[in-house]
Amino acid sequence: MKKRVFSGIQPTGNIHIGNYLAAIKNWVALQDNFDNIFCVVDLHAITVPQDPKVLKAKTREVSGLLLAAGIDPARSILFIQSHVSAHAELAWLLNCFIPMGWMQRMTQFKEKSQKNKEQVSVGLFDYPALMAADILLYDTDAVPVGEDQKQHVELARDTAQRFNSIYGETFRLPEPMIPDVGARIMGLDDPTKKMSKSEANPGHAIALLDPPDAIRRKIMRATTDSGREVRFDESRPGIFNLLTIYHLFTSQDQKQIEAQFEGKGYGEFKKALAEVVVESLRPLQARYRELTADPARLDALLAEGASRARPLAEKTLAKVKEKIGLG
C-alpha cells in the first residue's frame, strides 16, 4: 500500500508563488507515489478575525486554485475542513491529553500573539491541537510542510505517542516532509523574511492570480543588492531568492542558470524571470477561470471530496472515543 500524505492550506490572504513553489507544486508531484489527502483549513482560519463573506469567497478561491494547479480528484481527496466535523471533535478530545507546557512552547503562537496579547483567541493558542487532529484522523504517514510548521507536526507526533502509551496502539506516528529546495520563498520587498499572505505591501509577493503586468512590475522592483553577478550566493539574499524562484519554475540546474546569465546584469535577469513566472502561471490561471465559471461543478467536486474523507475520519474518531470510554 502507498504511504498516506496529508496537508492543508488556509483560505486567507492571496495564495502566492511562495505557497505554490514550497507546497502546492510538491503536492501535485506527490500524487502518483502517495495516497493523498489535501484540505482547505477554514477552521484554522477563524483563529483570527475573518469577514464571513470574504472567508467563504477565499475558501472557494483556494479550492479552485488547488484544482487548477493540478490536484486531481481522481488521484487525491480534496475537501473543506469544516465539512468533516470529526476534525473539530477530535481536536477537543486531544486537548484533554496535550499538556499546557507543550502548547506554551509553540513558537508560532508566541510570534503571532505578541502584538495584542489580551485579544488573542484561545483558538489561536489551541491551533496545534486542531492541526494534530487534522493529521491523526487519517493515519497519516507524512506531512509536507515548510520548516516553520515542523514543530506542529512534531506536536502531533508527541500527542499520538502520549495517547498510544495510555490507551494502546491507536494513532499512526506522522513524519514531517520538508522539500530540499524552496521550502522558504522570501518576500520580494524584504528577502530576509518569508513570503507571507498577510503582508500588506503589494510589492511583497506575486499572487497566483496576478495579471502579467503586475508580475513584471513586482519582479522589476524586487530588492537585490549593489552587485551585478547573477549567482546563487546565500550571502546575497535578494538575488539568491529570485534565482531560487527561477530554478523552481524552470527546473533548470543551478549551474546552467548561472552560465545562462554570465556577464548579464540584474535587470536582464529580472526581465527573464518575469517572463518565466508569467508563462508558468498562464495555464494555471486559465484553468482557474474555467473551473470557477461553473460554481456547481466546483461545489460538486468539494462535496465528493468531503464524502470520501468523512468515513476515514469517523472511523478514527470512533476508535478514539471507544478507547476513552465515550459514547
C-alpha positions in Angstrom: 0.0 0.0 0.0 1.1 3.6 -0.7 2.0 5.7 2.3 -0.5 8.4 3.1 0.2 12.2 2.9 -2.0 14.8 4.5 -1.6 18.6 4.2 -3.7 21.7 4.5 -3.8 25.3 3.4 -5.6 28.3 4.9 -8.1 30.2 2.8 -6.8 33.6 3.9 -4.9 36.3 2.0 -3.8 35.8 -1.6 -2.2 32.5 -2.4 1.2 33.4 -3.8 4.1 31.8 -5.6 5.8 31.0 -2.3 2.8 28.8 -1.4 2.9 27.3 -4.9 6.6 26.6 -5.1 7.0 25.5 -1.5 3.8 23.5 -1.1 1.2 23.2 -3.8 3.7 22.2 -6.6 5.1 19.5 -4.4 1.6 18.2 -3.5 0.8 17.8 -7.2 4.1 15.9 -7.7 3.3 13.5 -4.8 0.0 12.3 -6.3 1.4 9.3 -8.3 3.5 8.0 -5.4 1.3 8.5 -2.3 -2.2 8.2 -1.1 -3.0 11.9 -0.8 -5.5 14.0 1.3 -5.5 17.7 0.9 -7.7 20.1 2.9 -8.6 23.8 2.8 -8.4 24.5 6.6 -11.2 27.1 7.2 -11.4 26.2 10.9 -7.8 27.2 11.3 -8.6 30.5 9.5 -11.1 31.6 12.2 -8.5 31.5 14.9 -8.1 35.2 14.0 -11.0 37.5 13.0 -12.4 37.0 9.5 -15.1 38.7 7.4 -17.7 35.9 6.8 -18.3 36.8 3.1 -14.6 37.1 2.4 -13.9 33.8 4.2 -16.5 32.0 2.0 -15.1 33.6 -1.2 -11.5 32.8 -0.3 -12.4 29.2 0.6 -13.8 28.7 -2.9 -10.9 30.6 -4.5 -8.2 28.5 -2.8 -10.1 25.3 -3.7 -10.2 26.4 -7.3 -6.5 27.2 -7.3 -5.6 23.8 -5.9 -7.5 22.1 -8.6 -6.2 24.5 -11.3 -2.6 23.8 -10.1 -3.0 20.1 -10.7 -4.6 18.5 -7.6 -6.6 15.7 -9.3 -9.8 14.5 -7.6 -9.3 11.1 -9.2 -5.9 10.6 -7.5 -6.3 12.7 -4.3 -9.0 13.7 -1.8 -9.6 17.5 -1.7 -12.2 18.9 0.8 -13.1 21.8 3.1 -12.1 21.1 6.7 -15.4 22.3 8.3 -17.3 19.9 6.1 -16.0 17.0 8.1 -17.0 17.6 11.7 -14.6 14.9 13.1 -11.8 17.5 12.8 -13.3 19.7 15.5 -14.4 16.8 17.7 -11.1 15.1 17.7 -9.3 18.4 18.4 -11.4 18.7 21.7 -10.5 15.1 22.7 -6.8 15.7 22.0 -7.0 18.9 24.1 -7.6 16.7 27.1 -4.3 14.9 26.6 -2.0 17.7 25.5 -0.1 19.3 28.4 -0.3 23.1 28.6 3.5 23.2 28.7 3.7 21.7 25.2 1.4 24.4 23.8 3.3 27.2 25.6 6.5 26.2 23.7 4.9 26.6 20.3 6.9 29.4 18.6 4.3 30.4 16.1 1.8 31.3 18.8 4.4 33.4 20.6 5.2 35.3 17.4 1.5 35.9 16.4 0.3 36.8 19.9 3.0 39.5 20.8 1.0 42.5 19.5 -2.4 42.0 21.2 -1.9 39.5 24.0 -5.2 40.4 25.7 -7.2 39.9 22.5 -5.6 36.7 21.2 -8.2 33.9 20.9 -8.0 30.6 22.8 -8.3 29.1 19.3 -5.0 30.6 18.2 -3.3 29.2 21.2 -5.0 25.9 20.5 -4.3 25.8 16.8 -1.7 23.0 17.1 -4.3 20.7 18.7 -6.6 21.1 15.7 -3.7 20.6 13.3 -2.8 17.4 15.2 -6.4 16.3 14.8 -6.2 17.0 11.1 -3.2 14.8 10.7 -4.0 12.0 13.1 -7.6 11.4 11.7 -6.3 9.9 8.5 -3.5 7.6 9.7 -1.1 10.0 8.1 2.5 8.8 7.4 4.0 12.1 6.1 3.0 15.8 6.3 4.5 18.1 3.6 5.3 21.3 5.5 7.7 24.2 5.5 10.4 24.4 8.2 8.2 26.8 10.2 5.4 24.2 10.5 7.7 21.3 11.5 7.1 22.0 15.2 3.4 21.5 14.7 3.9 18.1 13.1 6.2 17.1 16.0 3.5 18.1 18.4 1.0 15.8 16.5 3.5 13.0 16.8 4.1 13.6 20.5 0.3 13.7 21.1 -0.1 10.4 19.2 2.7 8.8 21.3 1.2 10.0 24.5 -2.3 8.8 23.7 -0.9 5.4 22.5 1.0 5.0 25.7 -2.2 5.4 27.7 -4.7 3.5 25.6 -2.6 1.2 23.4 -1.9 1.5 19.7 -4.4 4.0 18.2 -2.7 6.6 16.1 0.0 6.3 13.4 3.1 8.5 14.1 3.4 11.1 11.3 6.7 12.5 10.0 7.3 16.0 8.5 8.2 16.0 4.9 10.3 19.2 4.1 11.4 19.9 0.5 15.2 20.3 0.0 14.8 23.5 -2.1 12.3 26.2 -2.0 10.7 25.5 1.4 11.1 29.2 2.2 10.5 31.6 -0.6 11.2 35.1 0.7 9.5 38.4 0.2 10.3 40.4 -2.9 10.5 43.6 -0.8 12.4 42.0 2.1 14.3 38.9 1.2 15.2 38.2 4.8 11.5 37.5 5.6 9.4 34.6 4.3 6.8 35.5 1.7 3.5 35.9 3.5 -0.1 36.0 2.6 -0.8 38.5 5.4 1.8 41.1 4.3 0.1 44.4 3.3 2.8 45.8 0.9 1.5 44.9 -2.6 5.1 44.5 -3.8 5.9 41.8 -1.2 4.5 38.8 -3.1 3.3 37.6 -6.5 -0.2 36.2 -6.2 -1.1 33.2 -8.4 -3.9 35.3 -9.9 -1.8 38.4 -10.6 -2.1 39.7 -14.2 1.1 39.7 -16.3 1.8 43.4 -16.0 1.6 43.2 -12.2 4.0 40.3 -12.1 6.5 42.1 -14.3 6.3 45.3 -12.2 6.8 43.4 -8.9 9.8 41.5 -10.1 11.5 44.5 -11.7 11.1 46.3 -8.3 12.3 43.4 -6.2 15.0 44.1 -3.7 18.5 42.8 -4.7 21.9 44.3 -3.7 24.6 46.6 -5.2 26.3 43.7 -7.1 25.8 42.6 -10.7 26.8 39.0 -10.8 23.9 36.6 -11.2 25.0 33.8 -9.0 23.4 31.5 -6.3 25.0 33.1 -3.2 23.2 32.9 0.1 25.1 35.9 1.4 23.2 38.0 -1.1 19.6 37.1 -0.1 17.8 39.2 -2.7 19.3 37.8 -5.9 19.5 34.3 -4.2 15.7 34.4 -3.7 15.0 35.4 -7.2 17.3 32.8 -8.6 15.6 30.1 -6.4 12.3 31.2 -7.9 13.7 30.9 -11.4 15.2 27.5 -10.6 12.0 26.1 -9.2 9.8 27.3 -12.0 12.1 26.1 -14.8 13.7 23.0 -13.1 17.0 24.1 -14.7 20.2 23.2 -12.9 21.7 26.0 -10.9 25.0 25.9 -12.8 23.1 26.0 -16.0 21.2 29.1 -14.9 24.4 30.9 -13.8 26.0 30.1 -17.1 22.9 31.4 -19.0 23.2 34.8 -17.2 27.0 35.1 -17.0 28.1 38.6 -17.9 24.5 39.9 -17.7 23.2 42.2 -15.1 20.3 42.0 -12.7 17.9 44.0 -15.0 18.3 41.5 -17.8 17.8 38.6 -15.3 14.7 40.1 -13.8 13.1 40.6 -17.2 13.8 36.9 -18.0 12.5 35.8 -14.6 9.3 37.9 -15.0 8.5 36.1 -18.3 9.2 32.7 -16.8 6.7 33.4 -14.0 4.1 34.9 -16.3 4.2 31.9 -18.7 4.3 29.4 -15.8 1.2 30.8 -14.3 -0.7 31.4 -17.5 -2.1 27.8 -17.8 -3.0 27.7 -14.1 -4.9 31.0 -14.4 -6.8 29.7 -17.5 -7.8 26.5 -15.7 -8.9 28.5 -12.6 -11.1 30.8 -14.7 -12.7 27.7 -16.4 -13.3 26.0 -13.0 -14.8 29.0 -11.3 -17.0 29.8 -14.3 -19.1 26.8 -13.2 -19.7 27.1 -9.4 -21.9 24.0 -9.3 -19.1 21.8 -10.7 -16.6 23.1 -8.1 -19.1 22.6 -5.3 -19.7 19.0 -6.5 -16.0 18.2 -6.5 -15.6 19.5 -3.0 -18.7 17.7 -1.8 -17.3 14.5 -3.3 -14.0 15.0 -1.5 -15.7 15.5 1.8 -17.8 12.4 1.3 -14.6 10.4 0.7 -12.8 11.9 3.7 -15.6 11.6 6.2 -15.7 7.8 6.6 -11.9 7.7 7.1 -12.1 10.4 9.8 -15.2 9.0 11.5 -13.5 5.6 11.7 -10.6 7.0 13.6 -12.8 9.2 15.8 -15.0 6.2 16.8 -11.9 4.2 17.7 -10.6 7.1 19.9 -14.0 7.5 21.7 -14.2 3.8 22.3 -10.7 3.8 23.9 -11.5 6.8 26.1 -14.9 5.4 27.2 -17.2 7.8 25.4 -20.5 7.1 23.7 
